[in-house]
Amino acid sequence: MYKISDIRVNITSYNRDKYIIPAVNSLLRQSVGEFEINVFDNFSTDNTLKKLIKLDNRRIKLYRSTFNIGGHNNFKRVVNQSNKKFTIIFHDDDLIHHNYLEYILMALNENPKASLVCSGMLRANNPQEQLFKNYNFSYKKFKDKSNFISLVYLGFPMCFPSCLYKTENMKKVIKIKAEKFGKICDRPVVYSAVKEGEEIILFPGQYIHYRLHSGQDSNSKANGPFPNQIFELQKLYYNELYLNSNFKSKLIFLTSFYYYMSLDFKNFKSEYNSRKTFILEFVEFVNGKILFVYLSKFLYFLKIRNLYKVYRVIKRNIGQYS
């Protein structure tokens, strides 16, 4: 039977003195009992360390790099030092539902083949712990990884800092070069952490309140994602979903592909003459046939994705599939 001592809980941190204390406190208040919180600070230059030290809590262990090694290398540092069965890597600016780790353990003990546990999230400018809903213990299990990938591709906001990984898997996955996907390597890492025959547990509730603020790297286009990284990500979905023999997976890919490529093209108008040129380059990138683009474009103009958007709005109102 798994216990909290089988899970290494970590936070990667860099210059988050405004937000890290609420993030840490949401972990300290977990209903599962006491456990260590390992903070891997990437040479913060603000008051992050001072505020953590001021907490004076024996459960908080600080690991500070001697210089800024970059976000991906800091993530690798966490994984490589993990010495427990499972690993969780939280963000330094988000909040965690107080029952989340307890529910994770319950799910793991019911599903010994599970190697990945994750949840949905609520995006908020000012997340507060009292705004979390009281969820009953309920989850969805995936035995086929492609069905999970399909759900995420369709729009489910799988939350990266909610993920619990089997550590031995992550130690292999982390070898993936960051250059291949750049700042959008989070989902490829998650997918790669699930091996053949293993299962995925998804809590559909908003167990993470994901803080929106100007300091997030996702708000900057200076360091990507670049066209080749966008192509690599879409190639992953093309291989996993469109080339899959499962009709449902193919349909989900076709429903969303043209939509995503149209959004991405807007960031590269200065590099490509047209959206068509951008998409045709991807077709060549995967050595594919143009037919799937026409099919996806047809579904795009029929606005089939809007049906799922309506479904998500309904779910959001009951605290799920935000």
C-alpha positions as CSV (number, residue, x, y, z in Angstrom):
1,M,0.0,0.0,0.0
2,Y,1.4,3.4,-1.0
3,K,1.9,6.1,1.6
4,I,2.8,9.8,1.3
5,S,6.4,8.7,2.1
6,D,6.5,7.1,-1.4
7,I,6.0,10.5,-3.0
8,R,8.7,13.2,-3.3
9,V,7.0,16.6,-3.5
10,N,8.9,19.4,-5.2
11,I,8.6,23.0,-6.3
12,T,10.7,24.6,-8.9
13,S,11.3,28.3,-8.2
14,Y,12.7,31.4,-9.7
15,N,11.9,35.0,-8.6
16,R,8.5,34.4,-7.2
17,D,8.6,36.2,-3.9
18,K,5.1,37.6,-4.5
19,Y,3.5,34.1,-4.9
20,I,5.6,31.3,-3.5
21,I,4.4,31.6,0.1
22,P,0.7,31.0,-0.8
23,A,1.9,28.1,-3.0
24,V,3.9,26.5,-0.2
25,N,1.1,27.0,2.3
26,S,-1.4,25.2,0.1
27,L,1.0,22.2,0.2
28,L,1.5,22.5,3.9
29,R,-2.2,22.4,4.4
30,Q,-2.7,19.1,2.6
31,S,-5.1,16.7,4.3
32,V,-2.8,13.7,3.8
33,G,-0.4,14.4,6.7
34,E,3.1,15.7,7.0
35,F,5.7,15.4,4.2
36,E,8.8,17.3,3.0
37,I,8.5,20.0,0.4
38,N,11.7,20.3,-1.6
39,V,12.1,23.7,-3.2
40,F,14.6,23.8,-6.0
41,D,15.4,27.5,-6.5
42,N,17.1,28.5,-9.7
43,F,19.3,31.3,-8.2
44,S,16.5,33.8,-7.5
45,T,17.6,37.4,-7.2
46,D,14.5,38.7,-5.4
47,N,13.3,37.9,-1.9
48,T,12.1,34.3,-2.6
49,L,14.7,32.7,-0.3
50,K,14.3,35.2,2.5
51,K,10.6,34.6,2.6
52,L,11.0,30.8,2.6
53,I,13.6,30.9,5.3
54,K,11.3,33.3,7.4
55,L,8.6,30.6,7.4
56,D,11.0,28.6,9.6
57,N,9.3,25.3,8.8
58,R,11.3,22.1,9.2
59,R,9.3,20.4,6.4
60,I,10.7,22.8,3.8
61,K,14.0,21.8,2.2
62,L,15.9,24.3,0.1
63,Y,18.1,23.4,-2.8
64,R,19.5,26.6,-4.5
65,S,21.6,26.5,-7.7
66,T,24.8,28.6,-7.6
67,F,23.8,30.3,-10.9
68,N,20.8,30.4,-13.2
69,I,20.8,27.0,-15.0
70,G,17.5,27.6,-16.9
71,G,14.1,26.3,-16.3
72,H,14.4,23.0,-18.1
73,N,17.7,22.2,-16.3
74,N,16.2,23.0,-13.0
75,F,13.4,20.6,-13.8
76,K,15.9,17.9,-14.7
77,R,17.7,18.6,-11.4
78,V,14.5,17.8,-9.5
79,V,14.0,14.5,-11.4
80,N,17.5,13.3,-11.1
81,Q,17.6,13.9,-7.4
82,S,14.3,12.2,-6.7
83,N,14.7,9.0,-4.7
84,K,11.2,7.9,-4.2
85,K,8.7,5.8,-6.1
86,F,6.7,8.8,-7.4
87,T,7.6,12.5,-8.1
88,I,5.5,15.6,-8.2
89,I,6.8,19.0,-9.4
90,F,4.6,21.9,-8.6
91,H,4.8,25.5,-9.7
92,D,5.9,28.3,-7.4
93,D,2.9,30.5,-8.2
94,D,-0.1,28.2,-8.1
95,L,-2.4,26.8,-5.4
96,I,-3.2,23.2,-4.7
97,H,-6.5,21.8,-3.5
98,H,-6.2,20.6,0.1
99,N,-7.4,17.1,-0.6
100,Y,-5.3,16.6,-3.8
101,L,-2.5,14.5,-2.4
102,E,-4.8,12.4,-0.3
103,Y,-6.9,11.6,-3.4
104,I,-3.8,10.8,-5.4
105,L,-2.8,8.2,-2.8
106,M,-6.3,6.7,-2.8
107,A,-6.3,6.4,-6.6
108,L,-2.8,4.9,-6.7
109,N,-3.8,2.2,-4.2
110,E,-6.9,1.4,-6.2
111,N,-4.9,1.3,-9.5
112,P,-1.4,-0.2,-9.0
113,K,-0.7,0.0,-12.8
114,A,-1.0,3.7,-12.8
115,S,2.1,5.7,-13.7
116,L,0.6,9.1,-14.2
117,V,-2.0,11.0,-12.1
118,C,-3.1,14.5,-13.1
119,S,-6.0,16.9,-12.9
120,G,-7.8,19.9,-14.4
121,M,-7.3,23.5,-13.4
122,L,-8.9,26.9,-13.0
123,R,-7.1,29.8,-14.5
124,A,-7.3,32.9,-12.2
125,N,-5.7,36.3,-11.8
126,N,-6.0,36.1,-8.0
127,P,-6.4,32.5,-6.9
128,Q,-7.5,31.9,-3.3
129,E,-7.7,28.7,-1.3
130,Q,-11.3,29.4,-0.1
131,L,-12.4,29.4,-3.8
132,F,-11.7,25.7,-4.2
133,K,-14.7,23.5,-4.5
134,N,-15.3,20.5,-2.2
135,Y,-14.9,17.5,-4.5
136,N,-15.9,14.0,-3.8
137,F,-13.3,11.3,-4.6
138,S,-13.9,10.6,-8.3
139,Y,-11.6,10.1,-11.3
140,K,-11.4,8.8,-14.8
141,K,-9.0,6.0,-15.7
142,F,-7.3,5.6,-19.1
143,K,-5.9,2.3,-20.2
144,D,-5.2,3.5,-23.7
145,K,-2.8,6.5,-23.7
146,S,-4.2,7.7,-27.1
147,N,-7.6,8.3,-25.5
148,F,-6.0,10.6,-22.8
149,I,-4.0,12.4,-25.5
150,S,-7.2,12.9,-27.5
151,L,-9.0,14.5,-24.6
152,V,-6.1,17.0,-24.0
153,Y,-5.8,17.8,-27.7
154,L,-9.5,18.5,-27.9
155,G,-9.1,21.1,-25.2
156,F,-9.1,19.6,-21.7
157,P,-6.8,21.8,-19.6
158,M,-4.5,19.1,-18.2
159,C,-2.5,20.9,-15.6
160,F,1.3,20.2,-15.7
161,P,2.0,21.0,-12.0
162,S,-0.8,18.6,-11.0
163,C,1.1,15.6,-12.5
164,L,2.4,12.8,-10.4
165,Y,4.9,10.6,-12.3
166,K,6.5,7.2,-11.7
167,T,10.1,8.4,-11.0
168,E,11.8,5.7,-12.9
169,N,9.9,6.7,-16.0
170,M,10.7,10.4,-15.6
171,K,14.4,9.7,-15.2
172,K,14.3,8.3,-18.8
173,V,12.0,10.9,-20.2
174,I,14.0,13.8,-18.9
175,K,16.7,12.9,-21.4
176,I,14.5,14.4,-24.2
177,K,16.3,17.4,-25.5
178,A,14.5,20.7,-24.6
179,E,15.4,22.1,-28.0
180,K,13.0,19.7,-29.7
181,F,9.9,21.3,-28.1
182,G,11.3,24.3,-26.2
183,K,8.9,25.9,-23.8
184,I,6.1,23.7,-25.0
185,C,7.8,20.5,-23.9
186,D,5.5,20.0,-20.9
187,R,2.8,17.8,-22.6
188,P,5.3,15.7,-24.6
189,V,7.1,15.0,-21.3
190,V,3.8,14.0,-19.7
191,Y,2.8,11.7,-22.5
192,S,6.3,10.1,-22.7
193,A,6.2,9.3,-18.9
194,V,3.5,6.6,-19.5
195,K,4.9,3.3,-20.7
196,E,3.1,0.5,-22.5
197,G,0.6,-1.3,-20.3
198,E,0.5,1.5,-17.7
199,E,-2.6,3.5,-16.8
200,I,-3.4,7.2,-16.4
201,I,-5.6,8.6,-13.6
202,L,-7.3,11.9,-14.3
203,F,-9.2,14.0,-11.7
204,P,-11.5,16.2,-13.8
205,G,-12.0,18.8,-11.1
206,Q,-10.1,22.0,-10.8
207,Y,-7.6,20.8,-8.3
208,I,-5.0,23.4,-9.3
209,H,-5.7,27.1,-9.4
210,Y,-3.3,28.3,-12.0
211,R,-2.2,31.9,-11.4
212,L,-2.2,34.2,-14.4
213,H,0.3,37.1,-14.2
214,S,2.7,39.2,-16.3
215,G,5.8,37.4,-15.1
216,Q,4.9,34.1,-16.8
217,D,7.2,32.9,-19.5
218,S,4.2,31.9,-21.6
219,N,3.5,35.6,-22.1
220,S,6.7,36.1,-24.0
221,K,7.3,35.0,-27.6
222,A,11.0,36.0,-27.6
223,N,12.1,32.5,-26.6
224,G,9.6,30.5,-28.6
225,P,7.8,28.4,-29.4
226,F,9.3,28.6,-32.9
227,P,7.9,27.0,-36.0
228,N,10.0,23.9,-35.8
229,Q,8.9,23.4,-32.2
230,I,5.2,23.9,-33.2
231,F,5.7,21.3,-35.9
232,E,7.3,18.8,-33.5
233,L,4.3,19.2,-31.2
234,Q,1.8,18.8,-33.9
235,K,3.7,15.9,-35.3
236,L,3.4,14.2,-31.9
237,Y,-0.4,14.5,-32.2
238,Y,-0.4,13.5,-35.8
239,N,1.5,10.3,-35.0
240,E,-0.5,9.5,-31.9
241,L,-3.9,10.4,-33.1
242,Y,-4.3,10.7,-36.9
243,L,-2.1,7.7,-37.7
244,N,-3.9,5.7,-35.0
245,S,-6.3,3.0,-36.1
246,N,-8.9,4.3,-33.7
247,F,-11.6,6.3,-35.6
248,K,-12.3,8.5,-32.6
249,S,-8.7,9.6,-32.3
250,K,-8.6,10.4,-36.0
251,L,-11.7,12.5,-35.8
252,I,-10.5,14.4,-32.7
253,F,-7.2,15.2,-34.5
254,L,-9.1,16.4,-37.6
255,T,-11.5,18.5,-35.5
256,S,-8.7,20.4,-33.9
257,F,-5.7,20.4,-36.3
258,Y,-6.6,23.3,-38.6
259,Y,-7.8,25.3,-35.6
260,Y,-4.5,25.0,-33.8
261,M,-2.4,25.7,-36.9
262,S,-4.5,28.8,-37.7
263,L,-3.8,30.1,-34.2
264,D,-0.1,29.4,-34.5
265,F,0.2,31.0,-37.9
266,K,-0.7,34.4,-36.5
267,N,2.6,34.4,-34.6
268,F,4.6,33.8,-37.8
269,K,3.0,36.0,-40.4
270,S,6.3,37.8,-41.0
271,E,8.0,34.4,-41.9
272,Y,5.3,32.9,-44.0
273,N,3.3,34.3,-47.0
274,S,0.1,32.7,-46.0
275,R,-1.5,30.2,-43.6
276,K,-1.5,27.7,-46.5
277,T,2.2,27.9,-46.8
278,F,2.6,27.4,-43.1
279,I,0.4,24.3,-43.1
280,L,1.9,22.8,-46.2
281,E,5.3,23.0,-44.7
282,F,4.0,20.9,-41.8
283,V,2.6,18.4,-44.3
284,E,6.0,18.1,-45.8
285,F,7.5,17.9,-42.3
286,V,5.6,14.7,-41.5
287,N,5.8,13.3,-45.0
288,G,2.0,13.3,-45.1
289,K,-0.7,13.6,-47.7
290,I,-2.7,16.8,-48.1
291,L,-6.0,15.1,-47.7
292,F,-6.0,15.3,-43.9
293,V,-5.6,19.1,-44.1
294,Y,-8.7,19.5,-46.3
295,L,-10.7,17.3,-44.0
296,S,-9.6,19.3,-41.0
297,K,-10.3,22.6,-42.7
298,F,-13.8,21.3,-43.6
299,L,-14.6,20.5,-40.0
300,Y,-13.1,23.8,-38.9
301,F,-15.5,25.8,-41.0
302,L,-18.4,23.6,-39.8
303,K,-17.3,24.8,-36.3
304,I,-17.5,21.2,-34.9
305,R,-15.2,22.2,-32.1
306,N,-17.9,24.5,-30.8
307,L,-19.9,21.5,-29.6
308,Y,-17.1,20.6,-27.3
309,K,-16.8,24.2,-26.1
310,V,-20.4,24.1,-25.1
311,Y,-19.8,20.9,-23.2
312,R,-16.8,22.5,-21.4
313,V,-18.9,25.5,-20.4
314,I,-21.5,23.2,-18.8
315,K,-18.8,21.2,-17.0
316,R,-17.1,24.4,-15.9
317,N,-20.2,25.5,-14.1
318,I,-20.0,22.4,-11.9
319,G,-16.3,22.8,-11.3
320,Q,-15.0,20.3,-13.9
321,Y,-13.3,20.4,-17.2
322,S,-12.5,24.1,-16.8
